[in-house]
Amino acid sequence: MKKFLLFSAASAMAIAATAQTVIVPPTVADAQTAGYEALWGDYKYGYVLPNETQLVDNDAIKVVMNNASTAKPGANISMSGINTTLFDRSFQMGSAAGYGSADPIYALEALSEGIKQPYAIFTVEAKVGGELALFSNRGSNKYTMYVWDATVNEEVGAYVLASSSHITDTKTLISKATVGLTEGHKYYIFGSETGANINLYEIVYTPYSSEKYSVTEFDATKYSTAILPPSLDDAKAAGYEALWGDYKYGYVLPNETVVADSEDLKVVMNNASTAKPGANVSMSGINTTLFDRAFQMGSAAGYGSADPVYALEALSEGIKQPYAIFTVEAKKVTMFASD
Protein backbone atom coordinates (compact mmCIF):
# COMPACT_ATOMS: atom_id res chain seq x y z
CA MET A 1 0.00 0.00 0.00
CA LYS A 2 1.28 3.46 -0.88
CA LYS A 3 1.91 5.69 2.12
CA PHE A 4 0.38 9.14 2.44
CA LEU A 5 2.85 11.97 2.05
CA LEU A 6 1.56 15.52 2.45
CA PHE A 7 4.16 18.25 2.60
CA SER A 8 3.60 21.06 5.09
CA ALA A 9 4.89 24.58 4.60
CA ALA A 10 7.30 24.06 7.49
CA SER A 11 8.92 21.01 5.93
CA ALA A 12 8.89 22.23 2.32
CA MET A 13 12.09 24.24 2.64
CA ALA A 14 13.99 21.16 3.78
CA ILE A 15 13.18 19.27 0.61
CA ALA A 16 15.78 19.56 -2.12
CA ALA A 17 14.80 20.16 -5.74
CA THR A 18 16.17 16.70 -6.50
CA ALA A 19 13.68 14.99 -4.21
CA GLN A 20 10.74 13.06 -5.63
CA THR A 21 7.31 14.41 -4.65
CA VAL A 22 4.49 11.92 -4.03
CA ILE A 23 0.93 13.20 -3.60
CA VAL A 24 -2.03 11.08 -2.46
CA PRO A 25 -5.23 12.13 -0.67
CA PRO A 26 -5.06 12.58 3.11
CA THR A 27 -6.24 9.69 5.28
CA VAL A 28 -9.67 9.77 6.90
CA ALA A 29 -7.99 10.42 10.25
CA ASP A 30 -6.19 13.46 8.81
CA ALA A 31 -9.41 14.64 7.16
CA GLN A 32 -11.33 14.34 10.42
CA THR A 33 -8.60 16.22 12.28
CA ALA A 34 -8.74 19.00 9.67
CA GLY A 35 -12.53 19.10 9.94
CA TYR A 36 -13.24 18.17 6.32
CA GLU A 37 -16.86 17.37 5.51
CA ALA A 38 -17.82 13.67 5.46
CA LEU A 39 -18.87 12.40 2.03
CA TRP A 40 -22.60 11.62 1.86
CA GLY A 41 -22.75 12.12 5.62
CA ASP A 42 -20.37 9.30 6.59
CA TYR A 43 -16.56 9.14 6.56
CA LYS A 44 -16.71 5.48 5.46
CA TYR A 45 -17.43 6.81 1.98
CA GLY A 46 -14.75 9.48 2.14
CA TYR A 47 -14.74 13.25 2.56
CA VAL A 48 -14.79 16.54 0.62
CA LEU A 49 -11.40 18.17 0.17
CA PRO A 50 -12.00 21.94 0.29
CA ASN A 51 -11.39 24.03 -2.80
CA GLU A 52 -8.02 25.80 -2.97
CA THR A 53 -6.36 23.09 -0.85
CA GLN A 54 -2.59 23.28 -1.25
CA LEU A 55 -1.29 19.73 -1.46
CA VAL A 56 2.39 20.50 -1.84
CA ASP A 57 4.72 23.49 -2.20
CA ASN A 58 8.39 22.55 -2.21
CA ASP A 59 11.50 23.39 -4.21
CA ALA A 60 10.35 21.34 -7.20
CA ILE A 61 6.60 21.79 -7.57
CA LYS A 62 3.46 23.44 -6.23
CA VAL A 63 0.11 21.62 -6.52
CA VAL A 64 -3.26 23.10 -5.55
CA MET A 65 -6.56 21.23 -5.69
CA ASN A 66 -8.71 23.85 -7.36
CA ASN A 67 -11.83 23.10 -9.35
CA ALA A 68 -12.84 26.77 -9.63
CA SER A 69 -16.54 25.92 -9.48
CA THR A 70 -18.67 28.12 -7.25
CA ALA A 71 -21.62 25.73 -7.58
CA LYS A 72 -19.72 22.61 -6.53
CA PRO A 73 -16.54 23.62 -4.67
CA GLY A 74 -14.05 21.09 -3.38
CA ALA A 75 -13.46 17.51 -4.49
CA ASN A 76 -14.69 14.12 -3.37
CA ILE A 77 -12.05 11.88 -1.83
CA SER A 78 -13.41 8.35 -2.01
CA MET A 79 -12.71 5.51 0.39
CA SER A 80 -15.16 3.14 -1.29
CA GLY A 81 -15.68 1.86 -4.84
CA ILE A 82 -12.20 2.89 -5.91
CA ASN A 83 -11.76 -0.08 -8.27
CA THR A 84 -8.49 -1.43 -6.92
CA THR A 85 -6.90 -3.41 -4.13
CA LEU A 86 -3.66 -1.44 -4.47
CA PHE A 87 -4.87 1.83 -2.92
CA ASP A 88 -7.42 2.60 -0.20
CA ARG A 89 -8.47 6.08 -1.34
CA SER A 90 -8.54 8.26 -4.43
CA PHE A 91 -9.15 11.74 -5.75
CA GLN A 92 -12.42 11.73 -7.71
CA MET A 93 -11.69 13.34 -11.08
CA GLY A 94 -13.99 14.86 -13.65
CA SER A 95 -14.52 18.04 -15.63
CA ALA A 96 -16.75 19.79 -18.11
CA ALA A 97 -14.46 18.64 -20.93
CA GLY A 98 -15.81 15.93 -23.18
CA TYR A 99 -14.12 12.53 -23.31
CA GLY A 100 -11.47 12.55 -26.03
CA SER A 101 -12.02 16.26 -26.62
CA ALA A 102 -9.42 18.38 -28.39
CA ASP A 103 -11.24 21.63 -27.61
CA PRO A 104 -8.94 24.32 -26.21
CA ILE A 105 -9.12 25.24 -22.51
CA TYR A 106 -8.61 28.95 -22.01
CA ALA A 107 -9.34 29.16 -18.28
CA LEU A 108 -9.71 26.93 -15.26
CA GLU A 109 -13.33 28.02 -14.91
CA ALA A 110 -14.15 26.48 -18.30
CA LEU A 111 -13.25 23.07 -16.88
CA SER A 112 -15.32 23.46 -13.74
CA GLU A 113 -18.68 24.84 -14.77
CA GLY A 114 -21.13 22.08 -15.61
CA ILE A 115 -19.36 19.22 -13.82
CA LYS A 116 -21.68 16.70 -12.17
CA GLN A 117 -19.94 16.39 -8.79
CA PRO A 118 -17.32 18.18 -6.71
CA TYR A 119 -14.46 16.72 -8.77
CA ALA A 120 -10.73 17.41 -8.47
CA ILE A 121 -8.91 19.66 -10.92
CA PHE A 122 -5.31 20.51 -10.09
CA THR A 123 -3.26 23.63 -10.74
CA VAL A 124 0.43 22.72 -10.98
CA GLU A 125 3.43 25.05 -11.05
CA ALA A 126 6.70 23.42 -12.04
CA LYS A 127 9.65 25.08 -10.29
CA VAL A 128 12.14 22.74 -11.95
CA GLY A 129 11.79 20.54 -15.02
CA GLY A 130 10.79 16.95 -14.45
CA GLU A 131 8.45 14.06 -15.16
CA LEU A 132 4.88 13.97 -13.85
CA ALA A 133 3.21 10.57 -13.44
CA LEU A 134 -0.52 10.01 -12.88
CA PHE A 135 -1.84 6.67 -11.56
CA SER A 136 -5.55 6.14 -12.22
CA ASN A 137 -8.37 3.94 -13.50
CA ARG A 138 -12.09 4.08 -14.16
CA GLY A 139 -13.11 0.43 -14.17
CA SER A 140 -14.94 -0.62 -17.31
CA ASN A 141 -15.43 2.92 -18.64
CA LYS A 142 -13.18 4.68 -21.10
CA TYR A 143 -11.61 7.88 -19.82
CA THR A 144 -8.87 10.41 -20.54
CA MET A 145 -6.44 12.16 -18.21
CA TYR A 146 -5.36 15.56 -19.52
CA VAL A 147 -2.53 17.95 -18.75
CA TRP A 148 -2.92 21.47 -20.16
CA ASP A 149 0.09 23.83 -20.32
CA ALA A 150 -1.37 27.27 -19.61
CA THR A 151 1.94 29.02 -20.32
CA VAL A 152 2.76 28.15 -23.95
CA ASN A 153 1.50 29.96 -27.06
CA GLU A 154 1.65 33.36 -25.36
CA GLU A 155 -0.44 31.97 -22.48
CA VAL A 156 -3.22 30.80 -24.77
CA GLY A 157 -2.14 27.30 -23.73
CA ALA A 158 -2.11 23.85 -25.31
CA TYR A 159 -2.49 20.19 -24.38
CA VAL A 160 0.73 18.40 -23.47
CA LEU A 161 -0.98 15.16 -22.46
CA ALA A 162 -4.20 13.39 -23.38
CA SER A 163 -3.82 9.83 -22.13
CA SER A 164 -6.84 7.59 -22.72
CA SER A 165 -7.32 4.27 -20.95
CA HIS A 166 -9.82 1.44 -20.85
CA ILE A 167 -8.88 -1.11 -18.19
CA THR A 168 -11.27 -3.87 -17.20
CA ASP A 169 -9.06 -5.67 -14.65
CA THR A 170 -9.81 -3.09 -12.00
CA LYS A 171 -8.36 -4.82 -8.95
CA THR A 172 -4.72 -5.37 -9.82
CA LEU A 173 -4.02 -3.05 -12.75
CA ILE A 174 -4.04 0.71 -13.13
CA SER A 175 -3.02 3.16 -15.83
CA LYS A 176 0.20 5.14 -15.60
CA ALA A 177 0.42 8.31 -17.70
CA THR A 178 3.59 10.41 -17.76
CA VAL A 179 4.40 13.84 -19.15
CA GLY A 180 7.39 16.17 -18.94
CA LEU A 181 6.88 19.53 -17.25
CA THR A 182 8.88 22.65 -18.11
CA GLU A 183 10.41 24.82 -15.44
CA GLY A 184 8.38 27.96 -14.80
CA HIS A 185 5.22 26.71 -16.52
CA LYS A 186 1.74 26.42 -15.04
CA TYR A 187 -0.45 23.40 -15.81
CA TYR A 188 -3.97 22.11 -15.21
CA ILE A 189 -4.58 18.41 -14.56
CA PHE A 190 -8.11 17.20 -15.19
CA GLY A 191 -10.02 14.22 -16.52
CA SER A 192 -13.11 13.31 -18.50
CA GLU A 193 -14.83 10.02 -19.21
CA THR A 194 -17.87 8.26 -20.63
CA GLY A 195 -19.60 7.61 -17.30
CA ALA A 196 -19.25 9.29 -13.95
CA ASN A 197 -15.90 9.76 -12.22
CA ILE A 198 -12.24 8.82 -12.52
CA ASN A 199 -10.14 7.49 -9.64
CA LEU A 200 -6.76 9.24 -9.40
CA TYR A 201 -4.73 7.45 -6.74
CA GLU A 202 -1.37 9.11 -6.85
CA ILE A 203 0.60 11.93 -8.46
CA VAL A 204 4.39 11.57 -8.59
CA TYR A 205 6.76 14.33 -9.70
CA THR A 206 10.39 13.44 -10.34
CA PRO A 207 12.82 16.26 -11.23
CA TYR A 208 15.15 15.42 -14.08
CA SER A 209 18.01 16.15 -11.68
CA SER A 210 16.77 13.50 -9.23
CA GLU A 211 18.59 10.21 -8.82
CA LYS A 212 15.16 8.60 -9.08
CA TYR A 213 14.83 9.84 -12.65
CA SER A 214 16.79 7.32 -14.65
CA VAL A 215 16.49 5.14 -17.72
CA THR A 216 19.81 3.40 -17.17
CA GLU A 217 17.95 0.20 -16.32
CA PHE A 218 15.99 0.19 -19.57
CA ASP A 219 15.65 -3.35 -20.83
CA ALA A 220 13.69 -4.01 -24.01
CA THR A 221 13.12 -7.63 -22.93
CA LYS A 222 10.83 -6.38 -20.13
CA TYR A 223 8.19 -5.37 -22.64
CA SER A 224 5.89 -7.61 -24.67
CA THR A 225 6.61 -5.51 -27.76
CA ALA A 226 9.81 -3.45 -27.77
CA ILE A 227 10.41 -1.22 -30.78
CA LEU A 228 13.91 -0.02 -31.57
CA PRO A 229 15.49 0.99 -34.86
CA PRO A 230 17.20 -1.90 -36.66
CA SER A 231 20.91 -2.25 -36.01
CA LEU A 232 23.36 -1.01 -38.61
CA ASP A 233 24.15 -4.60 -39.63
CA ASP A 234 20.45 -5.32 -40.13
CA ALA A 235 20.04 -2.11 -42.14
CA LYS A 236 22.94 -3.02 -44.40
CA ALA A 237 21.61 -6.54 -44.87
CA ALA A 238 18.21 -5.12 -45.84
CA GLY A 239 19.88 -2.74 -48.30
CA TYR A 240 18.70 0.46 -46.62
CA GLU A 241 20.22 3.67 -47.97
CA ALA A 242 23.17 5.09 -46.01
CA LEU A 243 22.45 8.43 -44.36
CA TRP A 244 24.32 11.30 -46.03
CA GLY A 245 26.26 8.73 -48.05
CA ASP A 246 27.94 7.00 -45.10
CA TYR A 247 26.59 4.39 -42.68
CA LYS A 248 28.54 5.98 -39.82
CA TYR A 249 25.79 8.58 -39.72
CA GLY A 250 22.98 6.03 -39.95
CA TYR A 251 20.53 5.02 -42.66
CA VAL A 252 17.14 5.81 -44.15
CA LEU A 253 14.34 3.50 -43.08
CA PRO A 254 11.99 3.08 -46.08
CA ASN A 255 8.46 4.39 -45.85
CA GLU A 256 5.78 1.80 -44.97
CA THR A 257 8.28 -0.28 -42.97
CA VAL A 258 6.55 -2.58 -40.46
CA VAL A 259 8.65 -2.21 -37.31
CA ALA A 260 6.45 -4.41 -35.10
CA ASP A 261 3.53 -6.77 -35.59
CA SER A 262 2.82 -8.80 -32.46
CA GLU A 263 -0.28 -10.12 -30.74
CA ASP A 264 -0.48 -6.78 -28.90
CA LEU A 265 -0.04 -4.20 -31.61
CA LYS A 266 1.13 -3.36 -35.12
CA VAL A 267 3.43 -0.41 -35.78
CA VAL A 268 4.27 0.92 -39.23
CA MET A 269 6.84 3.64 -39.91
CA ASN A 270 4.82 5.78 -42.27
CA ASN A 271 5.30 9.50 -42.73
CA ALA A 272 2.95 9.69 -45.75
CA SER A 273 5.14 12.29 -47.44
CA THR A 274 5.77 11.82 -51.13
CA ALA A 275 8.38 14.59 -51.12
CA LYS A 276 10.48 13.12 -48.31
CA PRO A 277 9.64 9.44 -47.90
CA GLY A 278 11.29 7.29 -45.27
CA ALA A 279 12.87 8.30 -41.99
CA ASN A 280 16.39 9.00 -40.80
CA VAL A 281 17.77 6.54 -38.28
CA SER A 282 20.77 8.21 -36.69
CA MET A 283 23.90 6.57 -35.36
CA SER A 284 25.54 9.86 -34.40
CA GLY A 285 24.57 12.93 -32.45
CA ILE A 286 21.82 11.13 -30.52
CA ASN A 287 22.58 12.97 -27.25
CA THR A 288 22.91 9.98 -24.96
CA THR A 289 25.33 7.29 -23.88
CA LEU A 290 22.49 4.86 -23.16
CA PHE A 291 21.47 4.12 -26.77
CA ASP A 292 23.51 3.78 -29.94
CA ARG A 293 20.78 4.72 -32.47
CA ALA A 294 17.53 6.64 -32.68
CA PHE A 295 14.54 7.25 -34.90
CA GLN A 296 14.66 10.88 -36.04
CA MET A 297 11.25 12.39 -35.31
CA GLY A 298 9.47 15.47 -36.56
CA SER A 299 6.26 16.64 -38.22
CA ALA A 300 4.43 19.64 -39.58
CA ALA A 301 2.60 20.00 -36.24
CA GLY A 302 3.65 22.96 -34.14
CA TYR A 303 5.06 22.59 -30.63
CA GLY A 304 2.26 22.68 -28.11
CA SER A 305 -0.34 22.85 -30.87
CA ALA A 306 -3.95 22.05 -30.04
CA ASP A 307 -4.92 22.02 -33.71
CA PRO A 308 -6.72 18.82 -34.79
CA VAL A 309 -4.99 16.43 -37.19
CA TYR A 310 -7.39 15.15 -39.81
CA ALA A 311 -5.04 12.89 -41.77
CA LEU A 312 -1.56 11.42 -41.70
CA GLU A 313 -0.67 13.52 -44.74
CA ALA A 314 -1.26 16.69 -42.72
CA LEU A 315 1.57 15.71 -40.37
CA SER A 316 3.97 14.88 -43.19
CA GLU A 317 3.80 17.70 -45.70
CA GLY A 318 6.19 20.48 -44.90
CA ILE A 319 8.52 18.51 -42.62
CA LYS A 320 12.17 19.45 -42.96
CA GLN A 321 13.66 15.96 -43.15
CA PRO A 322 12.58 12.38 -43.78
CA TYR A 323 11.27 12.07 -40.22
CA ALA A 324 9.53 9.13 -38.59
CA ILE A 325 5.79 9.18 -37.97
CA PHE A 326 4.26 5.92 -36.76
CA THR A 327 0.87 4.41 -37.42
CA VAL A 328 -0.11 2.18 -34.49
CA GLU A 329 -2.92 -0.35 -34.34
CA ALA A 330 -3.65 -1.59 -30.81
CA LYS A 331 -4.82 -5.22 -30.81
CA LYS A 332 -5.19 -5.36 -27.04
CA VAL A 333 -5.75 -2.91 -24.22
CA THR A 334 -2.31 -2.14 -22.78
CA MET A 335 -2.21 -2.01 -18.98
CA PHE A 336 0.40 -0.89 -16.50
CA ALA A 337 0.84 -2.56 -13.14
CA SER A 338 1.48 -0.34 -10.17
CA ASP A 339 4.96 -0.29 -8.68
C-alpha positions as CSV (number, residue, x, y, z in Angstrom):
1,M,0.0,0.0,0.0
2,K,1.3,3.5,-0.9
3,K,1.9,5.7,2.1
4,F,0.4,9.1,2.4
5,L,2.9,12.0,2.0
6,L,1.6,15.5,2.5
7,F,4.2,18.3,2.6
8,S,3.6,21.1,5.1
9,A,4.9,24.6,4.6
10,A,7.3,24.1,7.5
11,S,8.9,21.0,5.9
12,A,8.9,22.2,2.3
13,M,12.1,24.2,2.6
14,A,14.0,21.2,3.8
15,I,13.2,19.3,0.6
16,A,15.8,19.6,-2.1
17,A,14.8,20.2,-5.7
18,T,16.2,16.7,-6.5
19,A,13.7,15.0,-4.2
20,Q,10.7,13.1,-5.6
21,T,7.3,14.4,-4.7
22,V,4.5,11.9,-4.0
23,I,0.9,13.2,-3.6
24,V,-2.0,11.1,-2.5
25,P,-5.2,12.1,-0.7
26,P,-5.1,12.6,3.1
27,T,-6.2,9.7,5.3
28,V,-9.7,9.8,6.9
29,A,-8.0,10.4,10.3
30,D,-6.2,13.5,8.8
31,A,-9.4,14.6,7.2
32,Q,-11.3,14.3,10.4
33,T,-8.6,16.2,12.3
34,A,-8.7,19.0,9.7
35,G,-12.5,19.1,9.9
36,Y,-13.2,18.2,6.3
37,E,-16.9,17.4,5.5
38,A,-17.8,13.7,5.5
39,L,-18.9,12.4,2.0
40,W,-22.6,11.6,1.9
41,G,-22.8,12.1,5.6
42,D,-20.4,9.3,6.6
43,Y,-16.6,9.1,6.6
44,K,-16.7,5.5,5.5
45,Y,-17.4,6.8,2.0
46,G,-14.8,9.5,2.1
47,Y,-14.7,13.3,2.6
48,V,-14.8,16.5,0.6
49,L,-11.4,18.2,0.2
50,P,-12.0,21.9,0.3
51,N,-11.4,24.0,-2.8
52,E,-8.0,25.8,-3.0
53,T,-6.4,23.1,-0.9
54,Q,-2.6,23.3,-1.3
55,L,-1.3,19.7,-1.5
56,V,2.4,20.5,-1.8
57,D,4.7,23.5,-2.2
58,N,8.4,22.5,-2.2
59,D,11.5,23.4,-4.2
60,A,10.4,21.3,-7.2
61,I,6.6,21.8,-7.6
62,K,3.5,23.4,-6.2
63,V,0.1,21.6,-6.5
64,V,-3.3,23.1,-5.6
65,M,-6.6,21.2,-5.7
66,N,-8.7,23.8,-7.4
67,N,-11.8,23.1,-9.3
68,A,-12.8,26.8,-9.6
69,S,-16.5,25.9,-9.5
70,T,-18.7,28.1,-7.2
71,A,-21.6,25.7,-7.6
72,K,-19.7,22.6,-6.5
73,P,-16.5,23.6,-4.7
74,G,-14.1,21.1,-3.4
75,A,-13.5,17.5,-4.5
76,N,-14.7,14.1,-3.4
77,I,-12.0,11.9,-1.8
78,S,-13.4,8.4,-2.0
79,M,-12.7,5.5,0.4
80,S,-15.2,3.1,-1.3
81,G,-15.7,1.9,-4.8
82,I,-12.2,2.9,-5.9
83,N,-11.8,-0.1,-8.3
84,T,-8.5,-1.4,-6.9
85,T,-6.9,-3.4,-4.1
86,L,-3.7,-1.4,-4.5
87,F,-4.9,1.8,-2.9
88,D,-7.4,2.6,-0.2
89,R,-8.5,6.1,-1.3
90,S,-8.5,8.3,-4.4
91,F,-9.2,11.7,-5.7
92,Q,-12.4,11.7,-7.7
93,M,-11.7,13.3,-11.1
94,G,-14.0,14.9,-13.6
95,S,-14.5,18.0,-15.6
96,A,-16.8,19.8,-18.1
97,A,-14.5,18.6,-20.9
98,G,-15.8,15.9,-23.2
99,Y,-14.1,12.5,-23.3
100,G,-11.5,12.6,-26.0
101,S,-12.0,16.3,-26.6
102,A,-9.4,18.4,-28.4
103,D,-11.2,21.6,-27.6
104,P,-8.9,24.3,-26.2
105,I,-9.1,25.2,-22.5
106,Y,-8.6,28.9,-22.0
107,A,-9.3,29.2,-18.3
108,L,-9.7,26.9,-15.3
109,E,-13.3,28.0,-14.9
110,A,-14.2,26.5,-18.3
111,L,-13.2,23.1,-16.9
112,S,-15.3,23.5,-13.7
113,E,-18.7,24.8,-14.8
114,G,-21.1,22.1,-15.6
115,I,-19.4,19.2,-13.8
116,K,-21.7,16.7,-12.2
117,Q,-19.9,16.4,-8.8
118,P,-17.3,18.2,-6.7
119,Y,-14.5,16.7,-8.8
120,A,-10.7,17.4,-8.5
121,I,-8.9,19.7,-10.9
122,F,-5.3,20.5,-10.1
123,T,-3.3,23.6,-10.7
124,V,0.4,22.7,-11.0
125,E,3.4,25.1,-11.1
126,A,6.7,23.4,-12.0
127,K,9.6,25.1,-10.3
128,V,12.1,22.7,-12.0
129,G,11.8,20.5,-15.0
130,G,10.8,17.0,-14.5
131,E,8.4,14.1,-15.2
132,L,4.9,14.0,-13.8
133,A,3.2,10.6,-13.4
134,L,-0.5,10.0,-12.9
135,F,-1.8,6.7,-11.6
136,S,-5.5,6.1,-12.2
137,N,-8.4,3.9,-13.5
138,R,-12.1,4.1,-14.2
139,G,-13.1,0.4,-14.2
140,S,-14.9,-0.6,-17.3
141,N,-15.4,2.9,-18.6
142,K,-13.2,4.7,-21.1
143,Y,-11.6,7.9,-19.8
144,T,-8.9,10.4,-20.5
145,M,-6.4,12.2,-18.2
146,Y,-5.4,15.6,-19.5
147,V,-2.5,18.0,-18.7
148,W,-2.9,21.5,-20.2
149,D,0.1,23.8,-20.3
150,A,-1.4,27.3,-19.6
151,T,1.9,29.0,-20.3
152,V,2.8,28.2,-23.9
153,N,1.5,30.0,-27.1
154,E,1.6,33.4,-25.4
155,E,-0.4,32.0,-22.5
156,V,-3.2,30.8,-24.8
157,G,-2.1,27.3,-23.7
158,A,-2.1,23.8,-25.3
159,Y,-2.5,20.2,-24.4
160,V,0.7,18.4,-23.5
161,L,-1.0,15.2,-22.5
162,A,-4.2,13.4,-23.4
163,S,-3.8,9.8,-22.1
164,S,-6.8,7.6,-22.7
165,S,-7.3,4.3,-20.9
166,H,-9.8,1.4,-20.9
167,I,-8.9,-1.1,-18.2
168,T,-11.3,-3.9,-17.2
169,D,-9.1,-5.7,-14.7
170,T,-9.8,-3.1,-12.0
171,K,-8.4,-4.8,-8.9
172,T,-4.7,-5.4,-9.8
173,L,-4.0,-3.1,-12.7
174,I,-4.0,0.7,-13.1
175,S,-3.0,3.2,-15.8
176,K,0.2,5.1,-15.6
177,A,0.4,8.3,-17.7
178,T,3.6,10.4,-17.8
179,V,4.4,13.8,-19.1
180,G,7.4,16.2,-18.9
181,L,6.9,19.5,-17.2
182,T,8.9,22.6,-18.1
183,E,10.4,24.8,-15.4
184,G,8.4,28.0,-14.8
185,H,5.2,26.7,-16.5
186,K,1.7,26.4,-15.0
187,Y,-0.5,23.4,-15.8
188,Y,-4.0,22.1,-15.2
189,I,-4.6,18.4,-14.6
190,F,-8.1,17.2,-15.2
191,G,-10.0,14.2,-16.5
192,S,-13.1,13.3,-18.5
193,E,-14.8,10.0,-19.2
194,T,-17.9,8.3,-20.6
195,G,-19.6,7.6,-17.3
196,A,-19.2,9.3,-13.9
197,N,-15.9,9.8,-12.2
198,I,-12.2,8.8,-12.5
199,N,-10.1,7.5,-9.6
200,L,-6.8,9.2,-9.4
201,Y,-4.7,7.4,-6.7
202,E,-1.4,9.1,-6.9
203,I,0.6,11.9,-8.5
204,V,4.4,11.6,-8.6
205,Y,6.8,14.3,-9.7
206,T,10.4,13.4,-10.3
207,P,12.8,16.3,-11.2
208,Y,15.2,15.4,-14.1
209,S,18.0,16.1,-11.7
210,S,16.8,13.5,-9.2
211,E,18.6,10.2,-8.8
212,K,15.2,8.6,-9.1
213,Y,14.8,9.8,-12.7
214,S,16.8,7.3,-14.7
215,V,16.5,5.1,-17.7
216,T,19.8,3.4,-17.2
217,E,18.0,0.2,-16.3
218,F,16.0,0.2,-19.6
219,D,15.7,-3.4,-20.8
220,A,13.7,-4.0,-24.0
221,T,13.1,-7.6,-22.9
222,K,10.8,-6.4,-20.1
223,Y,8.2,-5.4,-22.6
224,S,5.9,-7.6,-24.7
225,T,6.6,-5.5,-27.8
226,A,9.8,-3.4,-27.8
227,I,10.4,-1.2,-30.8
228,L,13.9,0.0,-31.6
229,P,15.5,1.0,-34.9
230,P,17.2,-1.9,-36.7
231,S,20.9,-2.2,-36.0
232,L,23.4,-1.0,-38.6
233,D,24.2,-4.6,-39.6
234,D,20.4,-5.3,-40.1
235,A,20.0,-2.1,-42.1
236,K,22.9,-3.0,-44.4
237,A,21.6,-6.5,-44.9
238,A,18.2,-5.1,-45.8
239,G,19.9,-2.7,-48.3
240,Y,18.7,0.5,-46.6
241,E,20.2,3.7,-48.0
242,A,23.2,5.1,-46.0
243,L,22.4,8.4,-44.4
244,W,24.3,11.3,-46.0
245,G,26.3,8.7,-48.1
246,D,27.9,7.0,-45.1
247,Y,26.6,4.4,-42.7
248,K,28.5,6.0,-39.8
249,Y,25.8,8.6,-39.7
250,G,23.0,6.0,-39.9
251,Y,20.5,5.0,-42.7
252,V,17.1,5.8,-44.2
253,L,14.3,3.5,-43.1
254,P,12.0,3.1,-46.1
255,N,8.5,4.4,-45.9
256,E,5.8,1.8,-45.0
257,T,8.3,-0.3,-43.0
258,V,6.6,-2.6,-40.5
259,V,8.6,-2.2,-37.3
260,A,6.4,-4.4,-35.1
261,D,3.5,-6.8,-35.6
262,S,2.8,-8.8,-32.5
263,E,-0.3,-10.1,-30.7
264,D,-0.5,-6.8,-28.9
265,L,0.0,-4.2,-31.6
266,K,1.1,-3.4,-35.1
267,V,3.4,-0.4,-35.8
268,V,4.3,0.9,-39.2
269,M,6.8,3.6,-39.9
270,N,4.8,5.8,-42.3
271,N,5.3,9.5,-42.7
272,A,3.0,9.7,-45.8
273,S,5.1,12.3,-47.4
274,T,5.8,11.8,-51.1
275,A,8.4,14.6,-51.1
276,K,10.5,13.1,-48.3
277,P,9.6,9.4,-47.9
278,G,11.3,7.3,-45.3
279,A,12.9,8.3,-42.0
280,N,16.4,9.0,-40.8
281,V,17.8,6.5,-38.3
282,S,20.8,8.2,-36.7
283,M,23.9,6.6,-35.4
284,S,25.5,9.9,-34.4
285,G,24.6,12.9,-32.4
286,I,21.8,11.1,-30.5
287,N,22.6,13.0,-27.3
288,T,22.9,10.0,-25.0
289,T,25.3,7.3,-23.9
290,L,22.5,4.9,-23.2
291,F,21.5,4.1,-26.8
292,D,23.5,3.8,-29.9
293,R,20.8,4.7,-32.5
294,A,17.5,6.6,-32.7
295,F,14.5,7.3,-34.9
296,Q,14.7,10.9,-36.0
297,M,11.3,12.4,-35.3
298,G,9.5,15.5,-36.6
299,S,6.3,16.6,-38.2
300,A,4.4,19.6,-39.6
301,A,2.6,20.0,-36.2
302,G,3.6,23.0,-34.1
303,Y,5.1,22.6,-30.6
304,G,2.3,22.7,-28.1
305,S,-0.3,22.8,-30.9
306,A,-4.0,22.0,-30.0
307,D,-4.9,22.0,-33.7
308,P,-6.7,18.8,-34.8
309,V,-5.0,16.4,-37.2
310,Y,-7.4,15.1,-39.8
311,A,-5.0,12.9,-41.8
312,L,-1.6,11.4,-41.7
313,E,-0.7,13.5,-44.7
314,A,-1.3,16.7,-42.7
315,L,1.6,15.7,-40.4
316,S,4.0,14.9,-43.2
317,E,3.8,17.7,-45.7
318,G,6.2,20.5,-44.9
319,I,8.5,18.5,-42.6
320,K,12.2,19.5,-43.0
321,Q,13.7,16.0,-43.2
322,P,12.6,12.4,-43.8
323,Y,11.3,12.1,-40.2
324,A,9.5,9.1,-38.6
325,I,5.8,9.2,-38.0
326,F,4.3,5.9,-36.8
327,T,0.9,4.4,-37.4
328,V,-0.1,2.2,-34.5
329,E,-2.9,-0.3,-34.3
330,A,-3.6,-1.6,-30.8
331,K,-4.8,-5.2,-30.8
332,K,-5.2,-5.4,-27.0
333,V,-5.7,-2.9,-24.2
334,T,-2.3,-2.1,-22.8
335,M,-2.2,-2.0,-19.0
336,F,0.4,-0.9,-16.5
337,A,0.8,-2.6,-13.1
338,S,1.5,-0.3,-10.2
339,D,5.0,-0.3,-8.7
